[in-house]
Amino acid sequence: MSSVETAILPGGIVSRPGSTADYKTGTWRVKRPVVDLNKCTGCLICWIYCPEPAILKREDGKIEFDYEHCKGCGICSEECPPKAISMVEE
């Protein structure tokens, strides 16, 4: 095994907790999520399902997006019970 192969961690292993915050993935997007704050109940289901640190809870209990980390996957929009999140073209 070469030294390059030994330096690569097996897939799915997080070597350092919170390390995804180090990678800005916002440039990957084709669509971005937009929240209708009038519909948002602050349930945070979107936050639970978001695979990146891209959903932030505001002081009023509602959410906002960190677009530097949002990949535009749309999971938040699909999982939002009140349908307060829509995906719009970037």
C-alpha positions in Angstrom: 0.0 0.0 0.0 1.4 3.4 -0.9 1.6 6.4 1.5 -1.2 8.1 -0.5 -3.6 5.2 0.1 -2.9 5.1 3.8 -3.7 8.8 4.2 -7.2 8.4 2.8 -9.9 7.6 5.4 -12.5 5.0 4.6 -15.8 6.5 3.3 -18.3 7.6 5.8 -15.9 8.2 8.7 -15.9 11.7 10.2 -12.5 12.1 11.7 -13.3 15.3 13.6 -16.8 16.3 14.8 -18.2 19.4 13.2 -15.8 19.2 10.3 -18.5 19.7 7.7 -18.7 23.4 8.8 -15.2 23.8 7.3 -16.4 23.1 3.8 -18.3 25.8 2.0 -20.6 24.0 -0.5 -22.8 26.8 -1.6 -21.3 27.0 -5.0 -22.7 23.6 -5.8 -26.3 24.8 -5.9 -28.6 25.1 -8.9 -31.6 25.9 -6.7 -31.7 27.6 -3.3 -34.2 27.3 -0.5 -36.3 30.3 0.5 -38.5 30.3 3.6 -41.9 32.0 3.9 -41.6 33.2 7.5 -45.4 33.6 7.7 -45.8 29.9 7.2 -42.8 28.8 9.2 -43.8 27.3 12.6 -40.3 26.9 13.9 -40.6 23.1 14.2 -37.0 22.6 13.0 -37.8 19.5 11.1 -35.8 21.1 8.2 -32.8 21.5 10.6 -33.0 17.8 11.6 -32.9 16.6 8.0 -30.4 19.1 6.6 -27.1 17.2 5.8 -25.0 20.4 6.2 -24.8 23.1 8.8 -27.0 25.3 6.5 -30.1 26.0 8.6 -29.8 28.4 11.5 -32.4 29.0 14.2 -33.2 32.7 14.7 -34.0 34.3 18.1 -37.7 34.4 17.2 -37.7 30.6 16.7 -37.9 30.7 12.9 -35.1 29.6 10.6 -32.8 31.2 8.1 -30.3 29.7 5.7 -26.5 29.8 5.6 -26.1 29.9 1.8 -22.3 29.3 2.1 -23.0 25.8 3.3 -26.3 25.0 1.5 -25.9 22.6 -1.4 -29.4 23.1 -2.7 -30.4 19.5 -2.2 -34.0 20.4 -1.3 -34.4 18.0 1.6 -35.5 20.9 3.8 -38.3 21.8 1.3 -39.5 18.2 1.1 -39.6 17.6 4.8 -41.1 20.9 5.9 -44.6 20.1 7.3 -46.2 23.5 6.7 -44.5 23.8 3.2 -42.9 27.1 4.2 -39.7 26.3 2.2 -39.6 26.5 -1.6 -36.7 25.9 -3.9 -36.0 28.7 -6.4 -33.6 28.9 -9.3 -30.2 30.3 -8.3 
